[in-house]
Amino acid sequence: CCYISILTTDSYLNGALVLWKSLMNTSPKYPFSLLVSPILSKETLETLKKHGINTIEIVPIKNPILDDPKDRRYYNYSKLNMWNMTQYDKVVYLDADMVILHNIDELFEKKNMSAVNAGGWIKKEWVQLNSGLLVIEPNSLVFENMKSKVGHIEKEKGKGDQGFLHQYYHDWPSKTELHLPHIYNVFDNHIGAYRKNFGYYIDEV
């Protein structure tokens, strides 16, 4: 088992470092690996090495609707590479803009494609998963099938890998056994509403 995140552009380095540090502060019993693209600068890679972060180089997957390599979303389909991490039985994927506040090792006990309908309690029209946190059982056949469908099945324009996953796993909303509690993925601008309406809170450190 392994926690995994991804870094495809230098601009997200600080986010990846904060994610890693916040996760390590929870004393996880599973390792952390960062998927990295070959376009990262030497300085970024040296910074990761200096912190002792394990990296795995991947082949980037381009967002099929973007043509500007400078757009931070240009390679966001690269997240699909986690399905190809077959050296692991199970991974918990975490976006590089997340902060971990408590130990979440129990997520490795959850089923494949468990995720959070993040924000769905506030915006009722949101019924699909948020791809910022996913429990995945890697499968190379699924990965190859996904790559063959990139650019062909998306219906939500501008949603990147998340829009793709919404179509690939179109029946996810009906599979309630895969719906994780919202505590695992709350947008920072929703914290006030979650506290007021549902009693969520952040421990004082």
TILOZA-327401 format. One line per 10 residues: number of its first residue (from 1); their letters; for each residue x, z, y of N, C-alpha, C, CB. Coordinates in nm, 3 decimals. Glycine has a CB too. Layout:
BEGIN
NUM = A = X,Z,Y,X,Z,Y,X,Z,Y,X,Z,Y ~ ...
This chain:
BEGIN
1 = CCYISILTTD = 0.084,0.000,-0.120,0.000,0.000,0.000,0.088,0.000,0.125,-0.095,0.122,0.001 ~ 0.035,-0.057,0.231,0.113,-0.065,0.354,0.022,-0.084,0.475,0.213,-0.181,0.346 ~ 0.057,-0.018,0.584,-0.005,-0.048,0.713,0.064,-0.172,0.768,0.007,0.073,0.814 ~ -0.014,-0.262,0.826,0.042,-0.387,0.878,-0.015,-0.416,1.016,0.013,-0.503,0.782 ~ 0.072,-0.466,1.103,0.028,-0.523,1.230,0.104,-0.654,1.249,0.051,-0.424,1.350 ~ 0.082,-0.718,1.361,0.144,-0.848,1.383,0.191,-0.860,1.528,0.047,-0.962,1.349 ~ 0.303,-0.928,1.546,0.358,-0.955,1.679,0.402,-1.100,1.682,0.478,-0.858,1.713 ~ 0.329,-1.182,1.759,0.364,-1.325,1.766,0.420,-1.364,1.902,0.241,-1.409,1.737 ~ 0.404,-1.278,2.004,0.457,-1.308,2.136,0.529,-1.185,2.192,0.344,-1.355,2.232 ~ 0.632,-1.209,2.273,0.709,-1.099,2.332,0.622,-1.009,2.419,0.824,-1.153,2.414
11 = SYLNGALVLW = 0.517,-1.065,2.478,0.436,-0.989,2.574,0.364,-0.871,2.508,0.335,-1.082,2.639 ~ 0.349,-0.872,2.376,0.279,-0.763,2.307,0.373,-0.660,2.248,0.190,-0.819,2.198 ~ 0.502,-0.669,2.280,0.599,-0.577,2.222,0.564,-0.432,2.249,0.737,-0.605,2.275 ~ 0.533,-0.398,2.374,0.503,-0.259,2.406,0.383,-0.207,2.327,0.477,-0.244,2.556 ~ 0.283,-0.292,2.311,0.166,-0.251,2.233,0.204,-0.221,2.089,0.059,-0.360,2.237 ~ 0.286,-0.306,2.030,0.329,-0.285,1.892,0.408,-0.155,1.878,0.414,-0.403,1.843 ~ 0.491,-0.125,1.977,0.570,-0.002,1.973,0.481,0.122,1.984,0.674,-0.002,2.085 ~ 0.381,0.116,2.072,0.289,0.229,2.088,0.207,0.249,1.961,0.195,0.207,2.209 ~ 0.158,0.139,1.902,0.085,0.149,1.776,0.171,0.216,1.670,0.039,0.010,1.728 ~ 0.293,0.166,1.652,0.384,0.222,1.550,0.410,0.370,1.575,0.516,0.145,1.549
21 = KSLMNTSPKY = 0.441,0.405,1.699,0.473,0.545,1.730,0.352,0.635,1.708,0.522,0.558,1.874 ~ 0.235,0.591,1.751,0.114,0.674,1.734,0.081,0.691,1.587,-0.005,0.611,1.809 ~ 0.102,0.586,1.507,0.077,0.596,1.363,0.177,0.692,1.299,0.086,0.458,1.296 ~ 0.304,0.680,1.334,0.406,0.768,1.277,0.380,0.915,1.313,0.545,0.726,1.326 ~ 0.321,0.938,1.428,0.291,1.075,1.470,0.187,1.143,1.381,0.243,1.076,1.614 ~ 0.115,1.063,1.301,0.012,1.118,1.212,0.067,1.148,1.073,-0.107,1.021,1.202 ~ 0.197,1.128,1.053,0.263,1.153,0.924,0.196,1.079,0.808,0.265,1.302,0.895 ~ 0.185,0.946,0.818,0.121,0.870,0.710,0.207,0.872,0.584,0.096,0.725,0.754 ~ 0.143,0.866,0.468,0.221,0.863,0.344,0.250,0.720,0.299,0.147,0.938,0.234 ~ 0.202,0.623,0.375,0.228,0.483,0.343,0.316,0.420,0.451,0.095,0.404,0.329
31 = PFSLLVSPIL = 0.397,0.322,0.416,0.488,0.259,0.513,0.414,0.167,0.609,0.595,0.180,0.440 ~ 0.488,0.122,0.709,0.437,0.031,0.811,0.527,-0.092,0.816,0.429,0.100,0.952 ~ 0.465,-0.211,0.820,0.541,-0.335,0.837,0.478,-0.417,0.949,0.546,-0.416,0.706 ~ 0.563,-0.486,1.021,0.516,-0.569,1.132,0.544,-0.716,1.099,0.586,-0.529,1.265 ~ 0.437,-0.797,1.097,0.453,-0.940,1.077,0.502,-1.000,1.208,0.319,-1.007,1.030 ~ 0.609,-1.077,1.203,0.668,-1.133,1.325,0.683,-1.284,1.312,0.805,-1.067,1.355 ~ 0.669,-1.352,1.425,0.683,-1.498,1.425,0.826,-1.535,1.463,0.582,-1.563,1.523 ~ 0.872,-1.653,1.423,1.009,-1.695,1.454,1.030,-1.730,1.601,1.045,-1.813,1.370 ~ 0.924,-1.728,1.681,0.939,-1.761,1.823,0.971,-1.639,1.908,0.813,-1.828,1.874 ~ 0.973,-1.521,1.848,1.007,-1.400,1.924,1.152,-1.407,1.971,0.984,-1.274,1.839
41 = SKETLETLKK = 1.176,-1.347,2.088,1.311,-1.349,2.143,1.404,-1.257,2.065,1.308,-1.309,2.290 ~ 1.532,-1.283,2.081,1.633,-1.199,2.017,1.623,-1.056,2.066,1.774,-1.255,2.043 ~ 1.592,-1.039,2.195,1.581,-0.905,2.253,1.467,-0.827,2.189,1.560,-0.915,2.405 ~ 1.352,-0.894,2.167,1.238,-0.827,2.105,1.272,-0.784,1.963,1.116,-0.920,2.103 ~ 1.334,-0.872,1.887,1.371,-0.840,1.748,1.472,-0.727,1.743,1.427,-0.964,1.678 ~ 1.564,-0.724,1.838,1.663,-0.616,1.842,1.598,-0.483,1.875,1.772,-0.647,1.944 ~ 1.497,-0.487,1.962,1.424,-0.363,1.996,1.352,-0.308,1.874,1.323,-0.389,2.110 ~ 1.288,-0.395,1.797,1.219,-0.353,1.675,1.318,-0.293,1.575,1.143,-0.471,1.611 ~ 1.432,-0.358,1.561,1.535,-0.310,1.469,1.588,-0.174,1.513,1.649,-0.410,1.459 ~ 1.605,-0.158,1.643,1.656,-0.032,1.697,1.565,0.084,1.663,1.674,-0.042,1.847
51 = HGINTIEIVP = 1.435,0.057,1.660,1.337,0.162,1.628,1.317,0.178,1.478,1.204,0.131,1.694 ~ 1.383,0.095,1.399,1.370,0.107,1.253,1.240,0.054,1.198,1.384,0.249,1.214 ~ 1.177,-0.040,1.270,1.049,-0.096,1.226,1.075,-0.211,1.128,0.965,-0.146,1.348 ~ 1.017,-0.202,1.011,1.032,-0.307,0.911,0.955,-0.432,0.954,0.983,-0.258,0.772 ~ 1.021,-0.547,0.951,0.957,-0.671,0.993,0.953,-0.771,0.878,1.031,-0.731,1.114 ~ 0.849,-0.853,0.878,0.831,-0.960,0.780,0.803,-1.088,0.857,0.716,-0.927,0.678 ~ 0.892,-1.187,0.847,0.871,-1.310,0.922,0.764,-1.396,0.854,1.003,-1.390,0.935 ~ 0.676,-1.452,0.937,0.567,-1.536,0.887,0.574,-1.673,0.954,0.429,-1.469,0.913 ~ 0.498,-1.766,0.900,0.481,-1.895,0.964,0.358,-1.884,1.054,0.466,-2.012,0.857 ~ 0.372,-1.901,1.186,0.258,-1.885,1.277,0.146,-1.986,1.246,0.304,-1.902,1.421
61 = IKNPILDDPK = 0.024,-1.943,1.271,-0.093,-2.030,1.255,-0.158,-2.045,1.392,-0.195,-1.972,1.149 ~ -0.161,-2.168,1.440,-0.211,-2.196,1.575,-0.363,-2.183,1.584,-0.169,-2.337,1.618 ~ -0.408,-2.131,1.697,-0.551,-2.132,1.730,-0.592,-2.278,1.751,-0.582,-2.044,1.859 ~ -0.686,-2.330,1.674,-0.716,-2.474,1.679,-0.778,-2.523,1.809,-0.807,-2.507,1.569 ~ -0.825,-2.431,1.895,-0.889,-2.479,2.018,-0.801,-2.459,2.142,-1.021,-2.408,2.039 ~ -0.678,-2.411,2.122,-0.589,-2.387,2.236,-0.470,-2.481,2.231,-0.542,-2.241,2.237 ~ -0.429,-2.531,2.348,-0.317,-2.623,2.357,-0.202,-2.571,2.441,-0.363,-2.754,2.411 ~ -0.218,-2.452,2.500,-0.115,-2.396,2.586,-0.035,-2.291,2.510,-0.177,-2.334,2.713 ~ 0.090,-2.321,2.471,0.171,-2.225,2.396,0.195,-2.094,2.470,0.303,-2.286,2.362 ~ 0.174,-2.093,2.602,0.195,-1.971,2.679,0.074,-1.877,2.674,0.225,-2.006,2.823
71 = DRRYYNYSKL = -0.038,-1.927,2.625,-0.157,-1.843,2.611,-0.133,-1.740,2.501,-0.284,-1.930,2.579 ~ -0.157,-1.612,2.530,-0.129,-1.506,2.432,-0.211,-1.522,2.305,-0.155,-1.370,2.494 ~ -0.320,-1.600,2.312,-0.405,-1.621,2.194,-0.367,-1.746,2.114,-0.550,-1.632,2.237 ~ -0.260,-1.813,2.156,-0.223,-1.941,2.097,-0.199,-1.930,1.946,-0.100,-1.997,2.165 ~ -0.137,-1.820,1.904,-0.106,-1.802,1.763,-0.189,-1.691,1.698,0.041,-1.772,1.746 ~ -0.306,-1.660,1.756,-0.376,-1.543,1.702,-0.437,-1.564,1.563,-0.484,-1.502,1.797 ~ -0.442,-1.687,1.515,-0.484,-1.709,1.376,-0.375,-1.665,1.278,-0.518,-1.858,1.353 ~ -0.257,-1.634,1.330,-0.148,-1.589,1.242,-0.184,-1.462,1.168,-0.021,-1.567,1.323 ~ -0.284,-1.390,1.218,-0.331,-1.269,1.151,-0.374,-1.297,1.007,-0.447,-1.207,1.229 ~ -0.415,-1.420,0.980,-0.458,-1.454,0.845,-0.346,-1.437,0.743,-0.509,-1.598,0.841
81 = NMWNMTQYDK = -0.221,-1.434,0.790,-0.108,-1.416,0.700,-0.115,-1.286,0.621,0.021,-1.420,0.778 ~ -0.194,-1.189,0.666,-0.200,-1.063,0.593,-0.258,-1.085,0.453,-0.285,-0.961,0.669 ~ -0.341,-1.189,0.437,-0.395,-1.218,0.304,-0.286,-1.271,0.210,-0.509,-1.321,0.315 ~ -0.173,-1.308,0.266,-0.063,-1.360,0.184,0.042,-1.254,0.153,0.003,-1.477,0.255 ~ 0.017,-1.130,0.193,0.112,-1.021,0.168,0.090,-0.964,0.028,0.097,-0.910,0.275 ~ 0.106,-1.050,-0.073,0.071,-1.011,-0.210,0.172,-0.916,-0.274,0.059,-1.133,-0.295 ~ 0.277,-0.881,-0.202,0.367,-0.776,-0.251,0.300,-0.640,-0.243,0.499,-0.775,-0.171 ~ 0.186,-0.633,-0.174,0.109,-0.510,-0.163,-0.026,-0.527,-0.233,0.089,-0.472,-0.013 ~ -0.072,-0.418,-0.294,-0.205,-0.420,-0.355,-0.314,-0.411,-0.249,-0.220,-0.304,-0.455 ~ -0.285,-0.336,-0.144,-0.384,-0.318,-0.038,-0.311,-0.294,0.093,-0.480,-0.200,-0.070
91 = VVYLDADMVI = -0.365,-0.348,0.201,-0.309,-0.323,0.334,-0.420,-0.278,0.428,-0.239,-0.449,0.390 ~ -0.382,-0.197,0.523,-0.471,-0.163,0.635,-0.411,-0.231,0.757,-0.486,-0.005,0.656 ~ -0.483,-0.330,0.807,-0.435,-0.405,0.924,-0.480,-0.335,1.052,-0.486,-0.551,0.920 ~ -0.389,-0.327,1.150,-0.416,-0.265,1.279,-0.367,-0.357,1.389,-0.349,-0.125,1.290 ~ -0.454,-0.388,1.485,-0.412,-0.469,1.600,-0.308,-0.394,1.682,-0.534,-0.505,1.688 ~ -0.222,-0.470,1.750,-0.114,-0.410,1.827,-0.158,-0.353,1.961,-0.006,-0.512,1.850 ~ -0.289,-0.353,1.987,-0.338,-0.286,2.109,-0.415,-0.158,2.074,-0.429,-0.382,2.190 ~ -0.392,-0.107,1.953,-0.461,0.014,1.910,-0.369,0.136,1.924,-0.508,0.001,1.765 ~ -0.432,0.253,1.941,-0.362,0.381,1.940,-0.426,0.466,1.832,-0.368,0.452,2.082 ~ -0.345,0.520,1.741,-0.395,0.600,1.630,-0.390,0.748,1.669,-0.313,0.574,1.499
101 = LHNIDELFEK = -0.502,0.818,1.656,-0.511,0.956,1.703,-0.512,1.060,1.592,-0.635,0.972,1.785 ~ -0.536,1.017,1.468,-0.534,1.111,1.356,-0.497,1.034,1.229,-0.672,1.182,1.340 ~ -0.461,1.105,1.125,-0.421,1.041,1.000,-0.538,0.962,0.941,-0.372,1.146,0.899 ~ -0.510,0.838,0.901,-0.616,0.750,0.849,-0.580,0.698,0.709,-0.640,0.632,0.946 ~ -0.498,0.771,0.636,-0.459,0.727,0.502,-0.578,0.705,0.409,-0.365,0.829,0.439 ~ -0.688,0.772,0.436,-0.805,0.756,0.350,-0.861,0.615,0.349,-0.913,0.852,0.392 ~ -0.821,0.534,0.448,-0.870,0.396,0.453,-0.824,0.315,0.332,-0.824,0.329,0.581 ~ -0.714,0.354,0.270,-0.665,0.280,0.154,-0.756,0.299,0.033,-0.524,0.323,0.120 ~ -0.848,0.392,0.041,-0.945,0.413,-0.066,-1.070,0.328,-0.046,-0.984,0.560,-0.075 ~ -1.080,0.261,0.066,-1.198,0.180,0.097,-1.191,0.043,0.031,-1.215,0.165,0.248
111 = KNMSAVNAGG = -1.304,-0.023,0.024,-1.314,-0.152,-0.043,-1.255,-0.265,0.040,-1.459,-0.183,-0.075 ~ -1.218,-0.372,-0.030,-1.169,-0.493,0.036,-1.268,-0.542,0.140,-1.142,-0.603,-0.067 ~ -1.218,-0.575,0.258,-1.296,-0.623,0.372,-1.380,-0.515,0.440,-1.385,-0.735,0.329 ~ -1.341,-0.390,0.419,-1.403,-0.284,0.498,-1.355,-0.296,0.642,-1.370,-0.143,0.440 ~ -1.446,-0.278,0.736,-1.415,-0.293,0.878,-1.520,-0.219,0.958,-1.408,-0.443,0.921 ~ -1.505,-0.224,1.090,-1.596,-0.154,1.181,-1.673,-0.255,1.264,-1.518,-0.057,1.272 ~ -1.800,-0.230,1.278,-1.883,-0.308,1.371,-1.862,-0.245,1.510,-2.037,-0.308,1.329 ~ -1.740,-0.256,1.560,-1.701,-0.186,1.683,-1.788,-0.226,1.801,-1.555,-0.213,1.716 ~ -1.845,-0.126,1.866,-1.931,-0.151,1.982,-2.074,-0.185,1.948,-1.874,-0.260,2.061 ~ -2.104,-0.199,1.820,-2.239,-0.238,1.779,-2.346,-0.136,1.808,-2.239,-0.267,1.634
121 = WIKKEWVQLN = -2.307,-0.010,1.828,-2.406,0.091,1.865,-2.447,0.078,2.011,-2.350,0.231,1.839 ~ -2.361,0.015,2.090,-2.390,0.000,2.232,-2.454,-0.136,2.261,-2.261,0.016,2.315 ~ -2.398,-0.240,2.201,-2.452,-0.375,2.217,-2.513,-0.417,2.085,-2.343,-0.475,2.264 ~ -2.645,-0.401,2.074,-2.714,-0.419,1.948,-2.702,-0.561,1.892,-2.857,-0.384,1.963 ~ -2.672,-0.656,1.980,-2.659,-0.793,1.932,-2.528,-0.814,1.855,-2.666,-0.891,2.050 ~ -2.436,-0.717,1.865,-2.311,-0.725,1.788,-2.337,-0.671,1.648,-2.196,-0.646,1.859 ~ -2.340,-0.758,1.551,-2.368,-0.714,1.414,-2.251,-0.741,1.320,-2.493,-0.785,1.361 ~ -2.152,-0.816,1.368,-2.041,-0.855,1.283,-1.925,-0.756,1.293,-1.995,-0.995,1.319 ~ -1.826,-0.778,1.209,-1.707,-0.694,1.208,-1.617,-0.721,1.327,-1.629,-0.717,1.079 ~ -1.538,-0.622,1.363,-1.430,-0.639,1.458,-1.301,-0.648,1.379,-1.426,-0.522,1.563
131 = SGLLVIEPNS = -1.220,-0.750,1.407,-1.101,-0.774,1.325,-0.979,-0.694,1.369,-1.067,-0.920,1.327 ~ -0.998,-0.597,1.457,-0.887,-0.513,1.501,-0.839,-0.416,1.396,-0.926,-0.438,1.623 ~ -0.926,-0.382,1.301,-0.891,-0.294,1.190,-0.960,-0.346,1.066,-0.932,-0.147,1.220 ~ -0.882,-0.374,0.964,-0.935,-0.431,0.840,-0.865,-0.371,0.719,-0.920,-0.584,0.840 ~ -0.942,-0.348,0.615,-0.886,-0.308,0.486,-0.886,-0.433,0.398,-0.967,-0.189,0.420 ~ -0.768,-0.474,0.353,-0.754,-0.603,0.284,-0.681,-0.586,0.151,-0.678,-0.702,0.372 ~ -0.730,-0.656,0.049,-0.657,-0.672,-0.076,-0.601,-0.814,-0.074,-0.749,-0.646,-0.202 ~ -0.471,-0.829,-0.046,-0.412,-0.963,-0.032,-0.436,-1.051,-0.155,-0.263,-0.951,-0.006 ~ -0.456,-1.179,-0.127,-0.484,-1.276,-0.232,-0.437,-1.412,-0.182,-0.637,-1.278,-0.272 ~ -0.336,-1.469,-0.247,-0.279,-1.594,-0.198,-0.377,-1.710,-0.207,-0.154,-1.628,-0.277
141 = LVFENMKSKV = -0.468,-1.707,-0.305,-0.568,-1.814,-0.316,-0.665,-1.809,-0.198,-0.645,-1.802,-0.449 ~ -0.703,-1.688,-0.160,-0.790,-1.673,-0.042,-0.717,-1.722,0.082,-0.834,-1.524,-0.024 ~ -0.589,-1.687,0.093,-0.510,-1.730,0.209,-0.506,-1.882,0.220,-0.368,-1.673,0.200 ~ -0.478,-1.950,0.111,-0.472,-2.096,0.113,-0.607,-2.156,0.147,-0.422,-2.150,-0.020 ~ -0.714,-2.097,0.095,-0.848,-2.145,0.125,-0.882,-2.126,0.272,-0.950,-2.074,0.037 ~ -0.842,-2.013,0.327,-0.863,-1.988,0.470,-0.793,-2.094,0.554,-0.813,-1.848,0.507 ~ -0.666,-2.122,0.523,-0.590,-2.219,0.602,-0.658,-2.356,0.600,-0.447,-2.231,0.549 ~ -0.719,-2.390,0.487,-0.784,-2.521,0.476,-0.911,-2.529,0.560,-0.818,-2.551,0.331 ~ -0.964,-2.414,0.601,-1.089,-2.410,0.677,-1.069,-2.385,0.827,-1.178,-2.304,0.620 ~ -0.945,-2.355,0.867,-0.917,-2.329,1.008,-0.955,-2.452,1.091,-0.766,-2.295,1.028
151 = GHIEKEKGKG = -1.035,-2.428,1.194,-1.077,-2.536,1.282,-1.201,-2.610,1.235,-0.967,-2.632,1.298 ~ -1.256,-2.571,1.119,-1.369,-2.644,1.062,-1.498,-2.562,1.050,-1.332,-2.694,0.927 ~ -1.487,-2.430,1.044,-1.608,-2.351,1.018,-1.650,-2.263,1.137,-1.585,-2.263,0.898 ~ -1.566,-2.253,1.240,-1.594,-2.162,1.351,-1.718,-2.205,1.430,-1.474,-2.155,1.444 ~ -1.800,-2.107,1.466,-1.917,-2.133,1.550,-1.907,-2.061,1.685,-2.044,-2.091,1.478 ~ -1.826,-1.955,1.690,-1.809,-1.877,1.813,-1.682,-1.925,1.883,-1.803,-1.723,1.783 ~ -1.698,-2.002,1.986,-1.582,-2.055,2.057,-1.513,-1.945,2.138,-1.624,-2.170,2.149 ~ -1.382,-1.947,2.136,-1.305,-1.851,2.214,-1.284,-1.717,2.147,-1.371,-1.829,2.343 ~ -1.334,-1.699,2.024,-1.319,-1.570,1.956,-1.199,-1.566,1.862,-1.444,-1.539,1.878 ~ -1.127,-1.676,1.851,-1.005,-1.677,1.771,-1.027,-1.640,1.626,-0.905,-1.583,1.831
161 = DQGFLHQYYH = -0.931,-1.561,1.571,-0.938,-1.525,1.430,-1.065,-1.449,1.397,-0.817,-1.442,1.391 ~ -1.116,-1.371,1.492,-1.237,-1.292,1.466,-1.357,-1.384,1.445,-1.264,-1.195,1.583 ~ -1.370,-1.487,1.527,-1.478,-1.583,1.510,-1.467,-1.656,1.377,-1.478,-1.683,1.623 ~ -1.344,-1.686,1.337,-1.322,-1.750,1.207,-1.367,-1.658,1.094,-1.173,-1.787,1.189 ~ -1.328,-1.532,1.100,-1.365,-1.437,0.995,-1.514,-1.414,0.990,-1.292,-1.305,1.015 ~ -1.580,-1.421,1.105,-1.725,-1.405,1.106,-1.793,-1.512,1.021,-1.778,-1.411,1.249 ~ -1.739,-1.632,1.023,-1.797,-1.739,0.942,-1.747,-1.733,0.798,-1.762,-1.875,1.002 ~ -1.621,-1.701,0.780,-1.566,-1.696,0.644,-1.633,-1.586,0.563,-1.414,-1.674,0.648 ~ -1.658,-1.472,0.627,-1.729,-1.361,0.563,-1.865,-1.345,0.631,-1.646,-1.229,0.571 ~ -1.942,-1.451,0.628,-2.068,-1.456,0.705,-2.170,-1.354,0.659,-2.128,-1.594,0.695
171 = DWPSKTELHL = -2.158,-1.305,0.534,-2.256,-1.210,0.483,-2.212,-1.064,0.504,-2.280,-1.235,0.336 ~ -2.102,-1.043,0.577,-2.052,-0.907,0.598,-2.157,-0.814,0.659,-1.931,-0.910,0.688 ~ -2.236,-0.856,0.759,-2.334,-0.763,0.817,-2.430,-0.702,0.715,-2.412,-0.833,0.922 ~ -2.462,-0.774,0.610,-2.558,-0.724,0.510,-2.492,-0.635,0.405,-2.626,-0.840,0.441 ~ -2.359,-0.633,0.401,-2.288,-0.552,0.302,-2.250,-0.418,0.362,-2.162,-0.626,0.252 ~ -2.348,-0.329,0.369,-2.329,-0.202,0.439,-2.221,-0.114,0.376,-2.459,-0.127,0.444 ~ -2.189,-0.138,0.249,-2.085,-0.058,0.184,-1.948,-0.088,0.242,-2.085,-0.083,0.035 ~ -1.936,-0.196,0.320,-1.810,-0.233,0.383,-1.801,-0.186,0.528,-1.790,-0.383,0.376 ~ -1.905,-0.124,0.578,-1.911,-0.082,0.718,-1.848,0.055,0.734,-2.057,-0.080,0.770 ~ -1.733,0.060,0.798,-1.664,0.186,0.821,-1.726,0.260,0.939,-1.515,0.162,0.847
181 = PHIYNVFDNH = -1.715,0.394,0.941,-1.761,0.470,1.056,-1.693,0.423,1.185,-1.736,0.620,1.035 ~ -1.766,0.429,1.294,-1.714,0.379,1.422,-1.593,0.457,1.472,-1.823,0.383,1.526 ~ -1.571,0.574,1.419,-1.457,0.655,1.463,-1.324,0.582,1.444,-1.454,0.787,1.388 ~ -1.320,0.484,1.354,-1.196,0.414,1.324,-1.163,0.302,1.422,-1.201,0.359,1.187 ~ -1.257,0.265,1.508,-1.230,0.153,1.599,-1.324,0.160,1.718,-1.245,0.016,1.525 ~ -1.280,0.227,1.823,-1.360,0.243,1.945,-1.284,0.181,2.062,-1.393,0.393,1.973 ~ -1.348,0.089,2.134,-1.286,0.031,2.254,-1.269,0.138,2.360,-1.371,-0.087,2.308 ~ -1.159,0.132,2.433,-1.135,0.235,2.534,-1.246,0.241,2.639,-1.002,0.208,2.603 ~ -1.306,0.126,2.674,-1.411,0.128,2.775,-1.547,0.172,2.719,-1.424,-0.008,2.838 ~ -1.551,0.202,2.589,-1.674,0.252,2.527,-1.669,0.402,2.501,-1.700,0.179,2.397
191 = IGAYRKNFGY = -1.552,0.464,2.525,-1.535,0.605,2.491,-1.639,0.693,2.560,-1.394,0.652,2.528 ~ -1.664,0.667,2.688,-1.762,0.747,2.761,-1.900,0.738,2.701,-1.767,0.704,2.906 ~ -1.943,0.618,2.666,-2.076,0.599,2.607,-2.084,0.660,2.468,-2.110,0.450,2.601 ~ -1.978,0.649,2.391,-1.979,0.707,2.257,-1.982,0.860,2.266,-1.856,0.661,2.177 ~ -1.915,0.915,2.366,-1.917,1.060,2.384,-2.056,1.107,2.426,-1.813,1.103,2.488 ~ -2.115,1.038,2.522,-2.245,1.077,2.577,-2.358,1.059,2.476,-2.275,0.998,2.701 ~ -2.358,0.946,2.406,-2.472,0.912,2.321,-2.458,0.954,2.176,-2.495,0.765,2.326 ~ -2.333,0.966,2.128,-2.315,0.992,1.985,-2.226,1.111,1.955,-2.258,0.871,1.920 ~ -2.181,1.183,2.059,-2.103,1.304,2.038,-1.958,1.283,2.000,-2.166,1.384,1.934 ~ -1.907,1.161,2.016,-1.766,1.135,1.987,-1.679,1.201,2.093,-1.738,0.982,1.981
201 = YIDEV = -1.559,1.242,2.054,-1.467,1.304,2.149,-1.324,1.279,2.104,-1.494,1.456,2.162 ~ -1.230,1.297,2.195,-1.088,1.285,2.164,-1.025,1.423,2.175,-1.017,1.182,2.260 ~ -0.955,1.463,2.069,-0.889,1.594,2.071,-0.786,1.599,2.182,-0.822,1.623,1.936 ~ -0.780,1.712,2.249,-0.677,1.733,2.350,-0.544,1.760,2.278,-0.715,1.853,2.445 ~ -0.439,1.691,2.320,-0.308,1.708,2.256,-0.217,1.789,2.348,-0.244,1.569,2.222
